[in-house]
Amino acid sequence: MLKLSNVEVKYADVILVLRGVSLEIAKGTIVSLLGSNGAGKTTTLKAISGLLHTELGEVTAGTIEYEGYRIDAMDPEQIAKMGIIQVMEGRRVLEHLTVEENLRLGGYIRSRDNIKKDLDMVYDYFPKLRSLRNSTSGYLSGGEQQMVVMGRAMMAHPKIMLLDEPSMGLAPLIVEEIFEIIRKFNTEEKSSILIVEQNARTALGASEYAYVLENGRVVLDGPSSKLADNEDIKEFYLGLSKIGEKKSYRDVKHYKRRKRWL
């Protein structure tokens, strides 16, 4: 369905961020992309959605194909109309608009005849938003704003939804609720989902397949259940030692062994 083949990305024709990234998202699956800050996760999403063009970024090598068509040179609007919708990190609500006005903007690429039906669908996934429909979005809590931006993406009935750090800054119970809705949306709407996350435990629990990105390269990939049992993933992403105990800050600070994939 979506395939990245040896993708290289540069910003301003100088800064090399992605170095030969290859990954695939099959129809109807949830895939997670793990990595630390600066690994290139967000750049990978922007390469797919076309948003690189707004930041002097460019795919300088490799290809990005969606259902057999190359999309790496397309504009964000064209890509969105094909059904690839990105939910950016940082909960980018339009703060001066109400919840429902924000949601309606997400359905602009679809027929206006379906707006009412689409709003009801979003309110079914996020019942809390129904009671907040006339509230100004800028006054909502972080969790409520995350629901708004995800609901806005759902309004477009995405074939592929790209989620950038959906758990960032949220309380554990809200994160659990958000990811339960992600799984439900995937099952009921058959939408493929690519999740970029630093919360490896949550991402691996929600996805079927996962990739690990380091310094702009995919260094490890496989079924999520298999990666969750990988010793390096446990130590460097889940904070667990070989015997399953949490590592202390002192242990991590003085840890000498290099990751096996480096």
C-alpha positions, 0 to 999 in steps of 0.5 A: 500500500505504502512503500518507502525505498532507500529514501534520503532527505536533505534540508536546504540541500545541505543537512542530510537527515534520512539515509536510505530509509526503507519501510512498508505499511500494508493495508489495514495495519498499524505500524510503529516507528520508534527512535530517540529525538533527532532520529528522523521520525518526524522527517519520515512522516513529512516526507510521506505527507509532502510537508517537507516542501514547506520547510526547505526539505526534499527527498533527494534519493529513493522513492515513496510509492502509494498504491503504485504511484510515486508521491515523493514529488507531490504537494501536501494537498494532492497527497491528502486528497489521496487519503494520506492524513498527518496528525502533527505533534504538539496538538495543532488545534486552531485555538480561536475556533470551537471544537466542532469548527476544528472538526469541520475543517478536517472534512473539507476534502469530502462532500459537504453532504457527509459532514453531519454523518462524519461528525457523528462518527467522530463523536462516537469515538470521542464522546467527550467532544460532543459535550465540548463541541461549542467550546473554544479549542484553545481552552481545552486540556492537552488530552482534549486537544489531542482528541480534537486533532485526531478527530479532525483527521478522522473526518477525512476518512484517511486511508493512511493516518500518520500520527506523530507522538500522540502520547506526548505530554499526556497522563497515562490514563489518557494515553491508554484511552487514545491508543484504545481509540486508535486500535478501534478506528483501525479495526472499524474503518480499515484505516492503516496507521503509522505511529511515531512514538518515543513511548516504545511500550505503548507503541509496540502494544498497539502495532503489529509491526515496528521499525527502529530509526537511529541517526536517519537509518532503519536499524531494526524491524520486525513484528512488534511482539518480537521487538518487545522481547529484543534485549536491546529494545528492552534496555535502550527503549523500555528501560529494563535490564536482562532480568526485567528490572528497571534501570536506575539513572546511574546505571544508564549514565555509566552504561558502556555496552553499545547497541548490537545494531551499531 
